[in-house]
């Protein structure tokens, strides 16, 4: 059996620090050297053991002889026994002493010889042979472990550097471990007798007293650190040492309190810049006392922050691996509570200290926990990531996070929670670097060379040109254009990785649960996609829609993504996406009056991108067909959806003024309107009228009634039929969100025509259909079409 396989798969906190390739090679060499030295020591010990076994087996044991005492010795023993005070001893004690005296000679004699114990040692003849059998001790120097350092480059070439590994650290670590073991054992021994003789009430009282003492200690240390961070940096170490609380009665509570206290302390005392390690020249140079004190504070702060993060990471690892500690101060049942507090502290530090050291290491700790089976832990980490992305202005932290998420999704073979990808929707990216071809169109201003100046300009002109160029350089520095360029580069690199994640899933995992998140993300960032991917992406989206495997919302996201692409950079492409128009027109009636009508918001966004922003590419027949179908749809959805859809119709009428022919009851051409046809171009929408508006004018919702009356008047901007400022300035999507309610139960007014027999009801499919049916029957039974749409004649007179 070989050595047990190590269960440790994730790299430790120290190994996660960024290192160069040379440093990684040096670490590998050090590890190989250490393995060789341990193997060499093991071989030496095995060789010694084999030699000892061989020597012992070569000797033949001789039979033991009975040792007979001389008569003189027997007399001496009798005299000694007589001199003992036998009267004060029991018989049993005397017998034990005699037996021990008999065994003493057997224990102290050499088994290889038959001589008595006290006999004089004779020099054996084979002394040379015995010395030859003994292993010789050569004066060998112990091989010292060498650490390979970064090489130095000189004129002669690259010079490798090494240094001896210090042994003092190991000794100190061993001493610390021994001290911890002693403290653990002593604390356990001290706690047990205290609690043994007490009643449960007294034990509880003792525990409260201990807990109050620890709380006062934590509060005093924290307040002293916050009052003078530079002078009290040593107290930070003292507070961190309380994470190793050994009293089993208060260990869990104290550790939780110390974790949270340290998190708040670090959030307050950490500076607003990143602390870098000092170089050798900086360490050797003499500085002021205040500067030296500041350096010591920064060095101590970074080291304590690092140890604190390592403690938090170890707490989470112990919970994951269910690893029982040697001291057994904390029970296994308490690991989960400790780990949740540690994760909460890590998430707080991720958001608050995104600029400070070890932030990339915190990201590496948090991202795998976003996919944790525990819902509480997963939500905590996802919320922290979203908050960090929302407040990240420059983009350094966002780039590191996106890289780790990309690695996680790929390593798990796309089997991650959808919330992991949904967090990427919070990225603050609105601009990216355009390709070099676009940059070449507007090149940057270049200054003239000396030869060009001498050839084209006179001496006085060269003098003025020099002063002008100097002034322009100063102005460029004042504008801080370099920081903008860095920000654009970071955003471009971040978005490239995001699109890489999305395209991988579209290509390899189309049936994954991540597809809705991918389509939603593409719909948001589609205007930033490179032109090269447009044709392939549109083909993939169309195939996904045609496959029929998508849900209704996913298909809407596909439509939204394709039109966002075509309305942005894809505006230069000569593509007519008729198949996407047809798909949306065909599936509009899938919206219903159920409680979950959130799909209406996506439909309104799609309509804005498809019809408003591309109004020059949209035919009148297509606009008429969508206006008519939206009016019909407004009859079968909830009031907030009806308001949004009617607002979209109002925008369509303003964008396409000829849509007012739908307010006339006369046919404008050949053919009959075919509402069941899925082709918006060929359903003859010009031969129908918006009779739905008259029905909506009797709706129980006041805003729906107002919009219906406004559209019946031709959607005027001014006059009696105009909307109020609050409604006219709001977009359809905003109006839908404003009138959205979670509770869809409504008590209609008594004045409504269909509420005579019903006092209140809950809106649903069946009841709403019955109401609309009775309304339509009332309209067409009591009024003629001419009187129903009598406003059409008035509009014709106004036009003439």
ZAMARGU-4260 file (C-alpha; in steps of 0.2 Angstrom, whole numbers, plus 5000, padded with zeros to 4 digits):
<rodrens>
0) 5000/5000/5000 | 5007/5017/4995 | 5004/5033/5005 | 4986/5038/5006 | 4980/5049/4992
5) 4979/5067/4997 | 4961/5074/4998 | 4966/5092/4997 | 4962/5097/4979 | 4959/5116/4981
10) 4975/5126/4982 | 4979/5134/4998 | 4977/5153/5001 | 4996/5156/4999 | 4997/5147/4983
15) 4983/5157/4975 | 4994/5173/4976 | 5000/5179/4958 | 5017/5172/4954 | 5028/5173/4939
20) 5033/5158/4928 | 5051/5158/4935 | 5044/5158/4953 | 5033/5143/4949 | 5048/5134/4942
25) 5058/5138/4958 | 5044/5132/4969 | 5044/5116/4959 | 5063/5113/4961 | 5061/5116/4980
30) 5048/5103/4981 | 5058/5090/4971 | 5073/5094/4982 | 5063/5091/4998 | 5056/5075/4991
35) 5073/5069/4987 | 5080/5073/5004 | 5066/5064/5013 | 5068/5049/5002 | 5086/5049/5006
40) 5083/5050/5025 | 5071/5036/5024 | 5083/5024/5014 | 5096/5028/5028 | 5085/5023/5042
45) 5079/5007/5033 | 5098/5002/5030 | 5101/5004/5049 | 5086/4994/5053 | 5091/4980/5042
50) 5109/4980/5049 | 5103/4979/5066 | 5091/4964/5062 | 5105/4955/5053 | 5117/4957/5068
55) 5104/4951/5080 | 5100/4936/5070 | 5119/4931/5068 | 5120/4929/5087 | 5115/4912/5094
60) 5107/4913/5111 | 5115/4902/5124 | 5105/4893/5137 | 5103/4902/5154 | 5111/4895/5169
65) 5104/4895/5186 | 5114/4908/5196 | 5118/4901/5213 | 5123/4912/5227 | 5139/4910/5237
70) 5137/4906/5255 | 5145/4923/5260 | 5132/4932/5250 | 5118/4922/5259 | 5125/4927/5276
75) 5125/4945/5271 | 5107/4944/5265 | 5102/4936/5281 | 5111/4950/5291 | 5103/4963/5281
80) 5085/4956/5283 | 5088/4955/5302 | 5093/4973/5302 | 5077/4979/5294 | 5063/4985/5305
85) 5052/4970/5301 | 5040/4974/5315 | 5033/4989/5305 | 5030/4980/5289 | 5017/4968/5284
90) 5020/4950/5278 | 5014/4954/5260 | 5026/4969/5258 | 5040/4958/5264 | 5036/4944/5251
95) 5035/4958/5237 | 5052/4965/5241 | 5059/4947/5241 | 5052/4943/5224 | 5058/4960/5217
100) 5075/4957/5224 | 5076/4940/5215 | 5070/4948/5199 | 5082/4962/5199 | 5097/4951/5195
105) 5087/4944/5180 | 5083/4961/5174 | 5100/4969/5176 | 5110/4955/5168 | 5116/4953/5150
110) 5107/4939/5142 | 5121/4935/5130 | 5133/4930/5144 | 5130/4917/5157 | 5140/4926/5170
115) 5133/4934/5186 | 5128/4952/5186 | 5141/4958/5198 | 5155/4948/5190 | 5170/4958/5184
120) 5169/4962/5165 | 5183/4953/5156 | 5190/4960/5140 | 5185/4948/5126 | 5197/4943/5113
125) 5186/4947/5098 | 5185/4966/5102 | 5191/4970/5084 | 5177/4960/5077 | 5164/4969/5088
130) 5171/4986/5083 | 5170/4981/5065 | 5152/4977/5066 | 5147/4993/5073 | 5143/5007/5060
135) 5156/5020/5058 | 5151/5038/5061 | 5158/5049/5047 | 5159/5067/5049 | 5146/5072/5037
140) 5138/5089/5035 | 5119/5089/5034 | 5113/5093/5017 | 5104/5110/5019 | 5088/5114/5009
145) 5090/5127/4996 | 5077/5139/4990 | 5078/5145/4971 | 5076/5163/4970 | 5072/5174/4955
150) 5088/5175/4943 | 5098/5191/4940 | 5101/5197/4922 | 5119/5203/4919 | 5130/5207/4904
155) 5137/5190/4905 | 5120/5182/4905 | 5107/5176/4918 | 5114/5172/4935 | 5103/5160/4946
160) 5101/5164/4964 | 5098/5152/4979 | 5098/5154/4998 | 5097/5142/5012 | 5080/5138/5019
165) 5079/5144/5037 | 5076/5130/5050 | 5070/5142/5064 | 5053/5143/5057 | 5050/5125/5058
170) 5056/5125/5076 | 5044/5140/5080 | 5030/5131/5072 | 5033/5116/5082 | 5034/5126/5098
175) 5017/5135/5093 | 5009/5118/5090 | 5015/5111/5106 | 5009/5127/5115 | 4992/5125/5107
180) 4991/5107/5112 | 4995/5111/5130 | 4983/5125/5130 | 4969/5114/5123 | 4972/5100/5135
185) 4974/5112/5150 | 4958/5121/5145 | 4949/5105/5144 | 4956/5099/5161 | 4951/5116/5168
190) 4934/5116/5162 | 4928/5099/5166 | 4931/5100/5185 | 4922/5117/5185 | 4907/5111/5177
195) 4906/5094/5185 | 4900/5099/5202 | 4888/5113/5196 | 4869/5112/5193 | 4863/5116/5175
200) 4857/5133/5181 | 4874/5137/5189 | 4883/5130/5173 | 4872/5142/5162 | 4876/5157/5174
205) 4895/5153/5173 | 4894/5152/5154 | 4885/5169/5153 | 4899/5177/5164 | 4913/5170/5153
210) 4904/5176/5138 | 4902/5194/5145 | 4920/5194/5149 | 4925/5189/5131 | 4913/5202/5124
215) 4921/5216/5135 | 4938/5210/5129 | 4933/5211/5111 | 4925/5228/5113 | 4940/5235/5122
220) 4952/5229/5109 | 4941/5235/5094 | 4939/5252/5102 | 4957/5254/5105 | 4962/5249/5087
225) 4949/5261/5080 | 4955/5275/5091 | 4973/5273/5086 | 4976/5260/5072 | 4995/5264/5069
230) 4999/5263/5087 | 4989/5249/5092 | 4992/5237/5077 | 4998/5224/5090 | 4981/5223/5098
235) 4975/5218/5081 | 4985/5202/5082 | 4978/5199/5100 | 4960/5201/5094 | 4964/5189/5080
240) 4971/5176/5092 | 4954/5175/5100 | 4948/5166/5085 | 4956/5151/5093 | 4945/5151/5108
245) 4948/5135/5117 | 4934/5135/5131 | 4921/5123/5124 | 4907/5131/5133 | 4909/5148/5124
250) 4920/5144/5109 | 4907/5145/5095 | 4899/5161/5101 | 4916/5169/5104 | 4923/5164/5087
255) 4908/5171/5078 | 4909/5188/5087 | 4928/5189/5084 | 4925/5186/5065 | 4912/5199/5063
260) 4922/5212/5074 | 4938/5209/5064 | 4928/5212/5048 | 4921/5228/5054 | 4938/5234/5061
265) 4947/5230/5044 | 4933/5239/5034 | 4937/5255/5045 | 4956/5255/5046 | 4960/5248/5029
270) 4967/5263/5018 | 4960/5268/5001 | 4975/5261/4991 | 4983/5245/4988 | 4999/5241/4999
275) 5014/5235/4990 | 5029/5226/4997 | 5044/5237/5000 | 5060/5234/4989 | 5077/5230/4996
280) 5083/5248/4992 | 5068/5255/5001 | 5071/5244/5016 | 5089/5249/5017 | 5086/5268/5015
285) 5084/5279/5030 | 5067/5287/5033 | 5059/5298/5045 | 5051/5291/5061 | 5034/5294/5055
290) 5037/5285/5039 | 5045/5270/5047 | 5030/5269/5059 | 5018/5270/5044 | 5028/5256/5035
295) 5027/5245/5050 | 5008/5248/5052 | 5005/5244/5033 | 5016/5228/5034 | 5007/5222/5050
300) 4990/5226/5043 | 4993/5216/5027 | 5000/5201/5037 | 4985/5201/5049 | 4972/5203/5035
305) 4980/5188/5026 | 4980/5177/5042 | 4962/5183/5045 | 4957/5177/5027 | 4966/5161/5030
310) 4956/5158/5046 | 4940/5161/5037 | 4945/5150/5022 | 4950/5136/5034 | 4933/5137/5043
315) 4923/5135/5027 | 4935/5120/5022 | 4932/5112/5039 | 4913/5113/5036 | 4914/5106/5019
320) 4926/5092/5023 | 4918/5088/5040 | 4936/5088/5048 | 4936/5086/5066 | 4950/5095/5075
325) 4962/5087/5088 | 4956/5098/5102 | 4938/5095/5098 | 4934/5112/5106 | 4920/5114/5093
330) 4907/5100/5089 | 4904/5095/5071 | 4886/5102/5073 | 4893/5119/5075 | 4903/5119/5059
335) 4889/5125/5049 | 4885/5140/5059 | 4903/5145/5060 | 4905/5143/5041 | 4890/5154/5037
340) 4896/5168/5048 | 4913/5166/5039 | 4905/5167/5022 | 4895/5182/5027 | 4912/5191/5032
345) 4920/5186/5016 | 4906/5193/5006 | 4906/5209/5015 | 4925/5211/5012 | 4922/5207/4994
350) 4910/5222/4992 | 4919/5234/5004 | 4937/5231/5000 | 4937/5228/4981 | 4953/5240/4980
355) 4964/5231/4993 | 4976/5217/4994 | 4970/5199/4991 | 4954/5204/4983 | 4957/5191/4969
360) 4959/5178/4982 | 4943/5183/4990 | 4935/5181/4973 | 4942/5164/4971 | 4934/5159/4988
365) 4917/5167/4984 | 4913/5161/4966 | 4913/5142/4970 | 4901/5146/4984 | 4889/5154/4972
370) 4885/5136/4966 | 4884/5129/4984 | 4870/5116/4987 | 4865/5127/5002 | 4852/5140/4996
375) 4857/5152/5010 | 4875/5152/5006 | 4872/5153/4987 | 4860/5168/4989 | 4872/5177/5001
380) 4887/5175/4988 | 4877/5179/4973 | 4870/5195/4981 | 4888/5200/4986 | 4894/5198/4968
385) 4880/5208/4961 | 4883/5222/4973 | 4902/5222/4969 | 4898/5223/4950 | 4886/5237/4953
390) 4898/5248/4962 | 4914/5244/4952 | 4918/5259/4942 | 4935/5255/4934 | 4933/5237/4930
395) 4948/5228/4938 | 4937/5218/4951 | 4924/5214/4937 | 4937/5207/4926 | 4944/5196/4939
400) 4927/5190/4944 | 4922/5186/4926 | 4938/5176/4923 | 4934/5165/4938 | 4916/5162/4933
405) 4921/5157/4916 | 4933/5144/4923 | 4920/5138/4935 | 4907/5136/4921 | 4919/5127/4910
410) 4926/5115/4924 | 4909/5110/4930 | 4904/5106/4912 | 4890/5120/4912 | 4882/5111/4927
415) 4880/5127/4938 | 4866/5137/4945 | 4857/5149/4933 | 4860/5163/4947 | 4879/5162/4943
420) 4876/5169/4926 | 4862/5180/4931 | 4874/5190/4941 | 4883/5195/4926 | 4868/5206/4921
425) 4874/5218/4934 | 4890/5223/4924 | 4892/5241/4922 | 4898/5241/4904 | 4891/5253/4891
430) 4905/5257/4880 | 4919/5246/4873 | 4934/5248/4861 | 4929/5249/4843 | 4939/5239/4831
435) 4955/5246/4823 | 4946/5249/4806 | 4934/5261/4815 | 4949/5269/4824 | 4958/5272/4807
440) 4943/5283/4801 | 4946/5295/4815 | 4965/5294/4819 | 4973/5302/4834 | 4981/5319/4832
445) 5000/5316/4829 | 5013/5329/4832 | 5025/5334/4817 | 5043/5327/4817 | 5058/5339/4817
450) 5062/5335/4798 | 5044/5339/4794 | 5045/5355/4803 | 5061/5360/4795 | 5055/5356/4778
455) 5038/5364/4779 | 5039/5378/4792 | 5049/5394/4794 | 5060/5397/4810 | 5046/5408/4818
460) 5032/5395/4813 | 5043/5381/4821 | 5044/5391/4837 | 5026/5394/4838 | 5022/5376/4834
465) 5034/5370/4848 | 5024/5381/4861 | 5007/5375/4854 | 5012/5356/4855 | 5018/5359/4873
470) 5002/5367/4878 | 4992/5353/4869 | 5001/5340/4879 | 4998/5348/4895 | 4979/5349/4890
475) 4979/5330/4886 | 4987/5326/4903 | 4974/5337/4912 | 4959/5328/4903 | 4966/5311/4910
480) 4963/5303/4894 | 4974/5288/4899 | 4962/5283/4912 | 4948/5282/4900 | 4958/5271/4888
485) 4962/5259/4902 | 4944/5258/4907 | 4939/5255/4890 | 4952/5241/4888 | 4946/5233/4904
490) 4928/5234/4899 | 4932/5226/4882 | 4942/5212/4889 | 4928/5209/4902 | 4914/5208/4889
495) 4925/5197/4878 | 4925/5184/4892 | 4906/5186/4895 | 4903/5183/4877 | 4914/5168/4877
500) 4904/5160/4891 | 4888/5164/4881 | 4894/5157/4865 | 4901/5141/4873 | 4884/5137/4880
505) 4875/5141/4864 | 4886/5130/4855 | 4888/5115/4867 | 4874/5116/4879 | 4858/5122/4871
510) 4848/5111/4882 | 4855/5117/4898 | 4846/5127/4911 | 4858/5141/4908 | 4851/5145/4891
515) 4837/5157/4897 | 4851/5167/4907 | 4862/5167/4891 | 4848/5173/4880 | 4844/5187/4893
520) 4862/5192/4894 | 4864/5193/4875 | 4848/5203/4874 | 4856/5216/4886 | 4874/5216/4878
525) 4869/5213/4860 | 4873/5231/4855 | 4891/5228/4860 | 4894/5212/4850 | 4907/5212/4836
530) 4900/5213/4818 | 4909/5197/4814 | 4898/5186/4824 | 4881/5194/4818 | 4877/5181/4804
535) 4882/5166/4814 | 4873/5172/4829 | 4857/5176/4820 | 4857/5159/4812 | 4859/5150/4829
540) 4845/5161/4837 | 4833/5157/4822 | 4837/5138/4823 | 4833/5139/4842 | 4816/5146/4839
545) 4812/5134/4825 | 4817/5119/4836 | 4802/5122/4848 | 4813/5117/4863 | 4812/5134/4870
550) 4799/5142/4882 | 4789/5157/4877 | 4801/5169/4887 | 4816/5161/4880 | 4810/5164/4862
555) 4806/5182/4866 | 4824/5184/4872 | 4830/5177/4855 | 4819/5189/4846 | 4825/5204/4857
560) 4843/5199/4855 | 4842/5198/4836 | 4834/5215/4834 | 4845/5223/4847 | 4860/5217/4836
565) 4852/5224/4820 | 4847/5241/4827 | 4865/5244/4834 | 4880/5241/4824 | 4871/5229/4813
570) 4861/5244/4805 | 4874/5244/4791 | 4869/5226/4786 | 4856/5224/4773 | 4845/5211/4782
575) 4826/5209/4783 | 4822/5198/4798 | 4805/5194/4792 | 4805/5177/4801 | 4807/5186/4818
580) 4793/5198/4814 | 4782/5183/4810 | 4787/5173/4825 | 4782/5187/4837 | 4766/5191/4828
585) 4761/5173/4828 | 4765/5171/4847 | 4757/5187/4854 | 4741/5178/4859 | 4750/5167/4870
590) 4750/5181/4883 | 4736/5179/4895 | 4728/5186/4911 | 4737/5174/4923 | 4746/5180/4939
595) 4763/5179/4930 | 4762/5191/4916 | 4780/5197/4916 | 4782/5192/4898 | 4772/5208/4893
600) 4787/5218/4898 | 4799/5209/4886 | 4786/5210/4872 | 4785/5229/4874 | 4804/5230/4873
605) 4804/5219/4857 | 4790/5230/4850 | 4800/5246/4853 | 4816/5238/4845 | 4807/5230/4830
610) 4795/5244/4826 | 4800/5261/4833 | 4819/5260/4831 | 4818/5252/4814 | 4803/5262/4808
615) 4811/5266/4791 | 4813/5247/4787 | 4795/5243/4792 | 4781/5243/4780 | 4764/5250/4783
620) 4755/5234/4781 | 4766/5226/4795 | 4763/5241/4806 | 4744/5240/4804 | 4744/5221/4807
625) 4753/5224/4824 | 4742/5238/4829 | 4726/5228/4826 | 4733/5212/4835 | 4739/5222/4850
630) 4722/5230/4852 | 4714/5213/4852 | 4727/5207/4864 | 4723/5221/4876 | 4706/5213/4879
635) 4713/5197/4887 | 4726/5203/4899 | 4727/5211/4916 | 4724/5230/4917 | 4743/5234/4919
640) 4747/5225/4903 | 4732/5233/4894 | 4739/5250/4899 | 4756/5245/4892 | 4749/5238/4876
645) 4738/5253/4873 | 4753/5265/4876 | 4763/5255/4863 | 4748/5257/4851 | 4749/5276/4854
650) 4767/5276/4850 | 4764/5266/4834 | 4751/5278/4828 | 4763/5293/4831 | 4777/5284/4822
655) 4765/5278/4807 | 4752/5292/4805 | 4743/5282/4791 | 4737/5270/4805 | 4722/5281/4807
660) 4713/5271/4793 | 4710/5258/4807 | 4698/5271/4815 | 4688/5271/4799 | 4674/5258/4796
665) 4676/5258/4777 | 4686/5246/4767 | 4702/5253/4759 | 4705/5240/4746 | 4702/5222/4741
670) 4702/5207/4752 | 4695/5203/4769 | 4704/5204/4786 | 4711/5187/4791 | 4715/5187/4810
675) 4720/5169/4810 | 4734/5171/4797 | 4751/5171/4804 | 4759/5182/4791 | 4757/5201/4795
680) 4760/5206/4777 | 4746/5196/4770 | 4732/5197/4782 | 4724/5213/4775 | 4724/5223/4791
685) 4719/5239/4781 | 4701/5231/4779 | 4697/5231/4798 | 4694/5243/4812 | 4699/5245/4830
690) 4682/5240/4837 | 4691/5234/4853 | 4693/5252/4859 | 4674/5254/4861 | 4674/5239/4872
695) 4689/5245/4882 | 4681/5262/4885 | 4669/5253/4897 | 4684/5244/4906 | 4683/5244/4925
700) 4701/5252/4926 | 4701/5271/4925 | 4718/5272/4916 | 4712/5259/4903 | 4697/5269/4899
705) 4707/5285/4898 | 4719/5277/4885 | 4705/5269/4875 | 4696/5286/4873 | 4713/5294/4869
710) 4715/5282/4855 | 4697/5283/4848 | 4701/5302/4846 | 4716/5298/4836 | 4729/5299/4849
715) 4730/5319/4849 | 4744/5328/4857 | 4734/5343/4862 | 4716/5346/4865 | 4702/5338/4874
720) 4707/5320/4869 | 4725/5322/4874 | 4732/5312/4889 | 4739/5320/4905 | 4757/5324/4906
725) 4760/5310/4918 | 4754/5297/4906 | 4760/5305/4890 | 4778/5306/4895 | 4780/5288/4901
730) 4785/5274/4890 | 4775/5258/4888 | 4787/5248/4899 | 4787/5261/4913 | 4768/5262/4913
735) 4767/5243/4914 | 4778/5243/4929 | 4769/5257/4937 | 4752/5248/4937 | 4759/5231/4941
740) 4752/5223/4957 | 4756/5207/4966 | 4738/5204/4972 | 4727/5203/4956 | 4711/5202/4966
745) 4700/5217/4962 | 4683/5224/4968 | 4675/5232/4953 | 4664/5248/4955 | 4645/5246/4956
750) 4643/5257/4940 | 4650/5244/4929 | 4637/5236/4917 | 4643/5218/4921 | 4643/5220/4940
755) 4625/5220/4944 | 4625/5201/4950 | 4643/5200/4956 | 4650/5210/4970 | 4668/5205/4968
760) 4678/5192/4958 | 4695/5187/4954 | 4701/5189/4936 | 4704/5173/4927 | 4703/5166/4909
765) 4685/5160/4909 | 4677/5174/4918 | 4686/5187/4908 | 4681/5179/4892 | 4663/5178/4897
770) 4663/5197/4901 | 4671/5201/4885 | 4658/5191/4875 | 4643/5199/4884 | 4651/5216/4880
775) 4653/5213/4862 | 4636/5206/4860 | 4629/5222/4869 | 4639/5233/4857 | 4634/5225/4841
780) 4616/5221/4846 | 4612/5239/4852 | 4622/5249/4840 | 4626/5249/4822 | 4644/5250/4816
785) 4642/5267/4809 | 4636/5274/4826 | 4649/5264/4835 | 4664/5272/4826 | 4655/5289/4822
790) 4671/5298/4826 | 4678/5292/4809 | 4668/5304/4799 | 4673/5318/4810 | 4692/5314/4807
795) 4689/5313/4788 | 4681/5331/4789 | 4696/5337/4799 | 4708/5329/4786 | 4699/5337/4771
</rodrens>
